[in-house]
Amino acid sequence: MLELALLFFVIAIVAGAMGATGIAGLTMSIAKWLVLLFLVLAIVSLVL
């Protein structure tokens, strides 16, 4: 899951550099949600 977040982050950087701010914003928010989901699942797995 963290790999997907990094992939979306790289796509957001490339899209932002090319001027596609709409796609960059969308992929950045997807990456943010994936990182948050990863952190929640990691904390839950550590607690259990």
Sine and cosine of phi, psi and omega as CSV:
sin_phi,cos_phi,sin_psi,cos_psi,sin_omega,cos_omega
0.00,0.00,-0.61,0.79,0.03,-1.00
-0.92,0.39,-0.53,0.85,0.05,-1.00
-0.91,0.42,-0.63,0.78,0.06,-1.00
-0.90,0.43,-0.65,0.76,0.02,-1.00
-0.89,0.46,-0.67,0.75,0.03,-1.00
-0.91,0.41,-0.61,0.79,0.04,-1.00
-0.89,0.46,-0.72,0.69,0.02,-1.00
-0.91,0.42,-0.55,0.84,0.04,-1.00
-0.91,0.42,-0.68,0.73,0.03,-1.00
-0.91,0.42,-0.66,0.75,0.04,-1.00
-0.88,0.48,-0.64,0.77,0.02,-1.00
-0.90,0.43,-0.64,0.77,0.01,-1.00
-0.91,0.40,-0.70,0.72,0.00,-1.00
-0.91,0.42,-0.69,0.72,0.00,-1.00
-0.91,0.41,-0.62,0.79,0.04,-1.00
-0.91,0.42,-0.61,0.79,0.01,-1.00
-0.93,0.36,-0.48,0.88,-0.01,-1.00
-1.00,0.04,-0.11,0.99,0.07,-1.00
0.99,-0.15,0.05,1.00,0.01,-1.00
-1.00,0.01,0.98,0.18,-0.12,-0.99
-0.94,0.33,-0.48,0.88,0.02,-1.00
-0.91,0.41,-0.73,0.69,0.02,-1.00
-0.93,0.38,-0.62,0.79,0.00,-1.00
-0.90,0.44,-0.67,0.74,0.01,-1.00
-0.92,0.40,-0.65,0.76,0.01,-1.00
-0.91,0.42,-0.74,0.68,-0.02,-1.00
-0.93,0.37,-0.52,0.85,0.04,-1.00
-0.93,0.37,-0.63,0.78,0.03,-1.00
-0.94,0.34,-0.58,0.82,0.08,-1.00
-0.90,0.44,-0.69,0.72,0.02,-1.00
-0.88,0.47,-0.64,0.77,0.02,-1.00
-0.89,0.46,-0.69,0.72,0.00,-1.00
-0.92,0.39,-0.59,0.81,0.04,-1.00
-0.92,0.40,-0.63,0.77,0.05,-1.00
-0.91,0.41,-0.68,0.74,0.03,-1.00
-0.89,0.45,-0.66,0.75,0.04,-1.00
-0.90,0.43,-0.65,0.76,0.06,-1.00
-0.87,0.49,-0.71,0.71,-0.01,-1.00
-0.90,0.43,-0.67,0.75,0.02,-1.00
-0.89,0.45,-0.72,0.69,0.00,-1.00
-0.91,0.41,-0.58,0.82,0.03,-1.00
-0.92,0.39,-0.67,0.74,0.01,-1.00
-0.92,0.40,-0.67,0.75,0.02,-1.00
-0.89,0.45,-0.66,0.75,-0.01,-1.00
-0.94,0.35,-0.51,0.86,0.05,-1.00
-0.96,0.29,-0.59,0.81,-0.01,-1.00
-0.95,0.32,-0.66,0.75,-0.02,-1.00
-0.99,0.12,0.00,0.00,0.00,0.00
